[in-house]
Amino acid sequence: MPFRDAWLPVGALLILVGFAASQPVISAVGFVVLLIGGISRFWSRHLFDRVALRRTLGERRVFIGESVPMAIELENRKALPLPWFEWRLALADPLDVENESLAAHAVPGLSWLVRRGAIGWYERRNWEVTLKPSDRGYHQVGPATISSADLLGVFPGHMDDERVDHLLVFPRVYTLEELGLPADRPFGERKGGSRIFEDPLRIAGLREYRPGDPLRRIDWKATARTGELTSRVYEPSATQQLYIALNIDTMHHVWEGYLKDELERTVSVAASVAVWAAGQRYAVGLLANGSYPDADRPIRLAPSRARDQLTRVLEALAVIQPLTMGDLAGAILRESPRIPAGSTVVVVASLIPEPLAGVLTRLAGEGHQVFVLATSDRALEGVPPGIPVHPIGRAFERQEVTA
């Protein structure tokens, strides 16, 4: 039995033996054992009272390779010092730490950032580290643990900090020239907007009510003034709609796994098109056959020109995983009734299965402008006739050779 478990009976036994044998030295040793054991036990029970380990990320959203400062603070706000401490902070493997060698973690995909030292009473220690994400994703920072012991190290203990933060890392973004696309008209001539759909914010005039007019079209003020139902007439919408449809599948069957390089290439191309389209004042939307982390809803963002739309699209692309929620063909079919006529649909894929090829033909027949950005040569084989396609994979190969 180790001393930390037997100090009380051992100390009491020595005191009794000393008194029984008339040996005050033995009794004194027993008293010392009880005293040291009692102090150490009390110390260990209050080691982590008013002790806090805090961390602050300088950024929550970054691109690959950007530096992210992280401040870590250990504070001991009590009279008992920590004679020694060791704190460990879990970091996702894609989060490199400048000038640091991280320790192995029992959980795959995580590593430990470790610091050791001592901290006195009412003292605060601070550390500054720099994270450099090497991959896009939703990367974990935390949990953390702190270990320490009493002055003699007899009763060690630890405190867990279950808080988990995340760093969102956007995919790489390329210019259209780097992808081998013409910067001025990458998807053909830009038309002046859909004349079929109307903009409810732009009223062109009034007319008499016609059977079938929706209630939201009725102008109630004009109706009250004239005594007859009056409907508004809206101007045609001038908004350009660009829908990015992303096929996450890189293999024909789920059990075959996935090709990481092709998936990352596909996501980067989709992000690059979104950035370009937002700069050209398109209403950008995103549809992918995947889901958000810890959610069962598919990735779908309706086209919008809102200020935060591009950020939302990049965030969605950042968290894409190789696990899919069905095929892209089914996702497009479910979404097609909500796609405005005359929209531009850009399909980014490293693989065009036969069902997806059929859906693309259907979209083109319904009056949409459909384009395929093939991120691998395999995708070229599945594109149906009459659908414009541009091979992107070769542009990436040239960049790798140049690098």
LINPEVEN-V291040 format. One record per run of one state. SS is the DSSP state (A for helix, B for strand, O for the rest). FROM is the first residue (numbers start at 0). TO is the last residue. If there is no record, write none. Layout:
BEGIN
ss->(SS/SS)
from->(FROM/FROM)
to->(TO/TO)
END
This chain:
BEGIN
ss->(O/A/O/A/O/B/O/B/O/B/O/B/O/B/O/B/O/B/O/B/O/B/O/B/O/B/O/B/O/A/B/O/A/O/B/O/B/O/A/O/A/O/B/O/B/O/A/O/A/O/B/O/A/O/B/O/A/O/B/O/A/O)
from->(0/2/20/23/45/50/57/60/63/66/76/81/92/94/97/102/104/109/119/122/133/136/148/156/161/164/170/197/208/214/217/218/219/226/229/236/240/246/253/256/259/279/282/291/297/304/308/318/327/338/343/349/353/365/368/374/376/382/387/391/392/402)
to->(1/19/22/44/49/56/59/62/65/75/80/91/93/96/101/103/108/118/121/132/135/147/155/160/163/169/196/207/213/216/217/218/225/228/235/239/245/252/255/258/278/281/290/296/303/307/317/326/337/342/348/352/364/367/373/375/381/386/390/391/401/402)
END
